[in-house]
Amino acid sequence: MDSLPLAASDPVPAAAAARFFRVLGDPTRLRILELLLAGPCTVSELTAAAGVPRARVSNHLACLRWCGFARSERRGRQVVYRAADPRLAGLLAAARPLIAGRADHLASCQRIGPDWI
């Protein structure tokens, strides 16, 4: 099994790894990514499924696209979004058992905040 800690010689800088996880750190963005992993969606479909305003969905999609988590494809007048890498589903699935036993505790954490990252 590969070692997980980042070593000084690791080709992935800690700042890039932190940014990678920060992309996943927003509940709405994470929900959008989960929806895209289930199948391609339009902004309208994502807006309805995520229950957030269209502008917010568009902003999160811009982040997901910029960071390489999502791709877009124009189909006539519509733009369809999809997850850029199916391995993200495995990452999220691996995290679920780690979260399950402490979800309430994690949700109430006051030691870190979005502006501390």
Helices and strands as residue ranges (DSSP letters): H 14-23, H 27-38, E 41-42, H 43-50, H 54-66, E 70-75, E 78-83, H 87-100, H 103-107, G 114-116
